[in-house]
Amino acid sequence: MEVPNSAEVAEFLQSSFKDVRTEVVGERIHVFTHEPKGVFTKILKKFSLKEAVIRDANLEDVFLKLTGRRLRE
Protein backbone atom coordinates (compact mmCIF):
# COMPACT_ATOMS: atom_id res chain seq x y z
CA MET A 1 0.00 0.00 0.00
CA GLU A 2 1.19 3.56 -0.64
CA VAL A 3 -0.01 6.66 1.17
CA PRO A 4 1.18 10.29 1.09
CA ASN A 5 4.03 10.99 3.52
CA SER A 6 2.92 12.97 6.56
CA ALA A 7 3.92 12.88 10.21
CA GLU A 8 0.33 12.23 11.30
CA VAL A 9 -0.14 9.24 9.01
CA ALA A 10 3.26 7.76 9.94
CA GLU A 11 2.51 8.10 13.65
CA PHE A 12 -0.94 6.55 13.22
CA LEU A 13 0.51 3.58 11.33
CA GLN A 14 3.18 2.92 13.95
CA SER A 15 0.86 3.29 16.95
CA SER A 16 -2.18 1.47 15.56
CA PHE A 17 -0.72 -1.53 13.74
CA LYS A 18 1.93 -3.75 15.29
CA ASP A 19 2.31 -6.06 12.25
CA VAL A 20 2.80 -3.23 9.73
CA ARG A 21 6.21 -2.28 8.34
CA THR A 22 6.66 1.13 6.73
CA GLU A 23 9.31 2.77 4.58
CA VAL A 24 9.40 6.42 3.54
CA VAL A 25 10.24 6.80 -0.15
CA GLY A 26 10.24 10.46 -1.12
CA GLU A 27 6.76 11.87 -0.70
CA ARG A 28 5.18 8.45 -0.15
CA ILE A 29 5.00 5.97 2.70
CA HIS A 30 5.13 2.36 1.56
CA VAL A 31 3.11 0.18 3.94
CA PHE A 32 3.80 -3.56 4.05
CA THR A 33 1.17 -5.78 5.68
CA HIS A 34 -0.53 -9.12 5.20
CA GLU A 35 -3.94 -7.44 5.61
CA PRO A 36 -3.83 -4.37 3.33
CA LYS A 37 -7.60 -3.94 2.99
CA GLY A 38 -8.15 -3.77 6.76
CA VAL A 39 -5.30 -1.31 7.28
CA PHE A 40 -6.38 0.71 4.23
CA THR A 41 -9.95 1.00 5.52
CA LYS A 42 -8.80 2.21 8.95
CA ILE A 43 -6.44 4.77 7.42
CA LEU A 44 -9.18 6.16 5.18
CA LYS A 45 -11.60 6.42 8.12
CA LYS A 46 -9.05 8.54 10.00
CA PHE A 47 -7.60 10.59 7.12
CA SER A 48 -8.93 11.95 3.85
CA LEU A 49 -6.25 10.61 1.50
CA LYS A 50 -7.02 10.85 -2.20
CA GLU A 51 -3.64 9.47 -3.27
CA ALA A 52 -3.67 6.25 -1.22
CA VAL A 53 -3.49 3.01 -3.21
CA ILE A 54 -3.18 -0.71 -2.65
CA ARG A 55 -0.87 -2.42 -5.10
CA ASP A 56 1.08 -5.66 -5.42
CA ALA A 57 4.82 -5.55 -4.85
CA ASN A 58 6.95 -5.24 -7.98
CA LEU A 59 10.59 -6.00 -8.79
CA GLU A 60 11.72 -2.54 -7.66
CA ASP A 61 10.12 -3.18 -4.24
CA VAL A 62 12.01 -6.47 -3.98
CA PHE A 63 15.28 -4.79 -4.97
CA LEU A 64 14.83 -2.03 -2.40
CA LYS A 65 13.98 -4.52 0.32
CA LEU A 66 17.03 -6.66 -0.42
CA THR A 67 19.58 -3.87 -0.95
CA GLY A 68 18.14 -0.89 0.90
CA ARG A 69 19.12 1.32 -2.04
CA ARG A 70 17.17 3.08 -4.76
CA LEU A 71 17.43 2.20 -8.42
CA ARG A 72 19.40 4.70 -10.49
CA GLU A 73 18.41 5.61 -14.00
C-alpha positions, -999 to 999 in steps of 0.1 A, spaced: 0 0 0 12 36 -6 0 67 12 12 103 11 40 110 35 29 130 66 39 129 102 3 122 113 -1 92 90 33 78 99 25 81 137 -9 65 132 5 36 113 32 29 140 9 33 169 -22 15 156 -7 -15 137 19 -37 153 23 -61 123 28 -32 97 62 -23 83 67 11 67 93 28 46 94 64 35 102 68 -2 102 105 -11 68 119 -7 52 84 -2 50 60 27 51 24 16 31 2 39 38 -36 40 12 -58 57 -5 -91 52 -39 -74 56 -38 -44 33 -76 -39 30 -82 -38 68 -53 -13 73 -64 7 42 -99 10 55 -88 22 90 -64 48 74 -92 62 52 -116 64 81 -90 85 100 -76 106 71 -89 119 38 -62 106 15 -70 108 -22 -36 95 -33 -37 63 -12 -35 30 -32 -32 -7 -26 -9 -24 -51 11 -57 -54 48 -55 -48 70 -52 -80 106 -60 -88 117 -25 -77 101 -32 -42 120 -65 -40 153 -48 -50 148 -20 -24 140 -45 3 170 -67 -4 196 -39 -9 181 -9 9 191 13 -20 172 31 -48 174 22 -84 194 47 -105 184 56 -140 
